[in-house]
Amino acid sequence: MKNKPNRLITEKSPYLLQHAYNPVDWYPWCKEAFKKAIEEDKPIFLSIGYSACHWCHVMEKESFEDEEVAKILNENFVSIKVDREERPDIDSVYMNVCLMFNGSGGWPLTIIMTPDKKPFFAGTYFPKHSKPGRIGLIDLLTNVANYWKNNKEDLIQRSEKVVEYLKNDLKGEREEISKDIVDKCYIDLKSRFDEEYGGFSIKPKFPTPHNIMFLLRYYYHNKELDALEMAEKTLLNMRLGGMYDHIGFGFHRYSTDREWILPHFEKMLYDQAMLTMAYTEAYQLTKKDLYKKTAQETITYVLRDMRSEDGVFYSSEDADSEGEEGKFYTWTLEELKELLNDQELDLIINLFNIRPEGNYLEEATGHLTGRNILYLKKPLSETSKVEEIRKKLFNVREKRVKPLKDDKILTDWNGLMIAALAKAGKGFENLNYIEKAKTAVDFISNTMFKKDTLYHLYKDGEVKIEGLLDDYAFFIWGLIELYEADGDVKHLELALKLANIMIDKFYDFENGGFFLSPKNFQDVIVRPKEAFDGAIPSGNSVSAYNLYRLYLMTGNQKYMDIAIKTFEAFGKDIKRLPSYHTMFSIGLMLVFYPTSEVVISGKECDQILTAINSQFIPNKVLLFLNEQYEKEIKRLVSYTKEIDVNEECSIFVCKNFSCNLPTKDLNYAINLMKD
């Protein structure tokens, strides 16, 4: 019999709704929960996760659906559930605590804190019962409840010290920036590189596409062949391995092994977006078809499975279906025998490394499951037969029980997907991708941007949660890429408007850098700042990158000043761990390497624009002067006022806001940009 619903039943988040029938008396993050904790003098049990998180599901099944655990929680704690994708600012604060206590973090994130939100314990996944080397949740909760009753002052003092540390840590240590940071980032990445399989760790391996984008730029500017080789080896092995979905396309979240074979099967929108950008840029630089094909297939997956009727993009797909991780994506030999003839079966067994006993090791037990992950050891030579088999397997797989889709719309992740579609549209001369990006922009700007406030989340016809730094930063990134793809000045104007709002709401005028939450948010113990470029780049690194590009486009010194101060605000951290701040180094390349401001002026410049956009020229910005938008561009960009709009298309390549004579010679203009 199903339990009665708890308070989470009225929430929009699929992750919170997954817990709505737990016997645990869950609260969402709200004043009511903290008021109850104060009145009843109980500590708070805070659990943070997200819909596609495998271990979040495991902990729910083992503990949060369990009456014994629920009884301990309900009697001794006030329990709060948070979706980290809804409130990344809350997650950021308490993840920093977990990292401080344990040296590592992850999800589910487990925090125990005082009624005034000050944490004194942090961890991640806990089994129900204690095991060698890992305390169980029942023992942990019982111990904390007893300690709270008998030694509460010790826990309160501990929590005060934690908050003091967090506040001091947020101030950061400013340091001037210099070109050698970029070189140190490259050297640091090189020292971490796995020469056999690619990537920048042994295991687990995350794709971290901004590492690749940095290396492509480093090669472009410095002709350092090792940089290109590291990027290509990583791109190739990710594409061949089981982390890539060879049947339905798109990438799983990360690989648990060194060889990129055994994935965690979640599919995140941000990974599809960032990897599309990395593979697109690799194609622009090398013209190797595999990179183009990978980006196009990833977009095919997103447009097919992750796009809403409104033209915006869902957040993620779960790892589990029918109670098993990866069941939707893996195959037994018997299943394949039923579907394929002998010739097809032999081909698939040999190409995709199928074994009778399976090749999928269950991470928790280390035992073979009998199921197979499809992966390659070398790139496929294109054959219609393989594609025919792929379609056959795809059609059968579509009839299986599908993993849960987290269908909330997040502005920040949509911003990344817009940037990816615009980049791919430019790089592959694909107008459809650009149109899809424009549709998503129109929805966000019309539905999720109200009264000069960008909102973070849309679901079931409602917007919710005022936008955080990443929403502004990533959406502005998408708008800049889209403006350079289609030349529509409204995208540039909106990017500039949002940049000004972002500075007002988030910028730390005292210490530099941007807070993650806006200045009117009062429900977190500190306003976090993030600089670490993890699975996705930080809002600070992307903001600095955007603002410097907007400075190059408009000549507005304000944007340059704030970008430089943002780099400097995190200067010490960037210098200490440069390869964990690769998006910052991408921004620093705009500061320390030559840049070009390119103005395309005239009528019917589409072919010129297409030719320029197909090239990999990372340190250029593009502006368009035509009869339709001449007035707006000359108002926004003072150095274009003296440029005449003629019938014939002309290219002005400007350096430091000083333009060379116009040219109609495309190759000459491209060479000027690359100098």
Secondary structure as UniProt FT lines:
FT   HELIX           7..10
FT   HELIX           14..18
FT   TURN            19..21
FT   STRAND          26..27
FT   HELIX           31..40
FT   STRAND          44..49
FT   TURN            51..52
FT   HELIX           54..59
FT   HELIX           60..64
FT   HELIX           67..76
FT   STRAND          78..83
FT   TURN            84..86
FT   HELIX           88..102
FT   STRAND          109..113
FT   TURN            115..116
FT   STRAND          119..123
FT   TURN            132..133
FT   HELIX           137..171
FT   HELIX           180..192
FT   TURN            195..197
FT   HELIX           209..222
FT   HELIX           225..240
FT   TURN            242..243
FT   TURN            246..248
FT   STRAND          254..255
FT   TURN            258..259
FT   STRAND          263..264
FT   STRAND          267..268
FT   HELIX           269..286
FT   HELIX           289..305
FT   TURN            309..310
FT   STRAND          313..317
FT   STRAND          320..321
FT   TURN            322..323
FT   STRAND          324..325
FT   TURN            326..329
FT   HELIX           333..339
FT   HELIX           342..352
FT   TURN            356..357
FT   TURN            363..365
FT   HELIX           384..397
FT   TURN            398..399
FT   STRAND          405..410
FT   HELIX           411..428
FT   HELIX           431..447
FT   STRAND          449..450
FT   TURN            451..452
FT   STRAND          453..459
FT   TURN            460..461
FT   STRAND          462..466
FT   HELIX           469..486
FT   HELIX           489..506
FT   TURN            509..511
FT   TURN            519..520
FT   HELIX           539..554
FT   HELIX           557..569
FT   HELIX           571..576
FT   HELIX           578..580
FT   HELIX           582..592
FT   STRAND          596..601
FT   HELIX           606..613
FT   TURN            618..619
FT   STRAND          620..625
FT   TURN            627..629
FT   HELIX           630..636
FT   HELIX           638..640
FT   TURN            641..642
FT   STRAND          650..655
FT   TURN            656..657
FT   STRAND          658..659
FT   HELIX           666..674
//
